[in-house]
Each structure stands twice: as C-alpha cells, then as structure tokens.
C-alpha cells in the first residue's frame, strides 16, 4: 500500500485488482482471449523475444518441469504450440 513518509497508508480502503479480473471486467474478453491476442501480436512482431531481464534458473527449472508434466514441450524443451500453453495457464486446464 502506498503511504506517506511515516508509512501511514493514503487509504486503508485499498483493493487489489489482478489482471485476470481487471482486464476481462473492462474489456468484456476472457483472460484467455486477451492472452491469445497478446501472443498473436508477439508472434507477428519482428522480435518476439522481448525479455530483457535475467530469469532465475530455479524459476525456469520449475516452469520447465510443469510444462513437461502437462505435455506442453517437445523432446527439445520447445513449446509444442504457444496457443496450447495459453489455454493451459489462462483458460481451460483440460487440453
């Protein structure tokens, strides 16, 4: 919560609206539909690898393990289908 220098919050009536609520609420699209739209823009861009931050190896290992268990990766650890990835993580888990 944001507050002043004495760490007193500006408002105690603060709500958190996470993206899976906020964007569907205002756009009338499901979270999965929004994620697919973003993915399609990235796939069409000249540089789909826009990540500039170093990702901790533990996070990558955990994510890779989850993706393998759910058959989202091929034998070279490449995503089989990025739309399937979004469907799994943002939409219907039964793919």
TAWOZI-V661522 format. One record per pair of residues at least 6 apart in sequence whose ideal C-beta (glycine too) atoms are under 7 Angstrom apart, sorted by the first residue. I is the first residue (numbers start at 1). J is the second residue. If there is no record, write none. Layout:
i=I j=J
i=I j=J
//
This chain:
i=1 j=9
i=1 j=14
i=2 j=10
i=3 j=9
i=3 j=10
i=20 j=31
i=23 j=31
i=23 j=34
i=24 j=30
i=24 j=31
i=27 j=34
i=31 j=90
i=32 j=86
i=32 j=87
i=32 j=90
i=32 j=91
i=35 j=86
i=35 j=90
i=36 j=83
i=36 j=86
i=39 j=82
i=39 j=83
i=39 j=86
i=42 j=48
i=43 j=82
i=64 j=77
i=67 j=73
i=70 j=88
i=72 j=79
i=72 j=80
i=72 j=84
i=72 j=85
i=72 j=88
i=73 j=79
i=73 j=80
i=74 j=80
i=79 j=85
i=84 j=95
i=87 j=95
i=88 j=95
//
